[in-house]
């Protein structure tokens, strides 16, 4: 019988492009290193994360999140200025 949840594949860690934030006006977007999906927005030194059904979090750094699109583990070590 198959499992109800697909197993996740480990993300490649040898990519030359690290998890980055792309600066906008005064907020920075945090995007997935593999599929470029928006993961969060850096605001006032904290990361704003938003999930389905209205779940929102403001978290401190460092931040780690798994991309909901492709399953890649992403890291944001510190806010960009």
Number of C-alpha atoms within 10 A of each C-alpha: 3 5 6 6 6 7 7 9 9 9 14 9 11 7 10 6 9 14 19 19 21 13 14 9 5 9 18 20 19 25 21 25 17 19 12 13 15 16 22 22 22 26 15 12 15 18 25 18 17 15 11 6 6 7 8 11 13 14 13 14 14 12 15 13 15 14 19 13 13 15 16 20 18 22 19 19 13 16 21 15 10
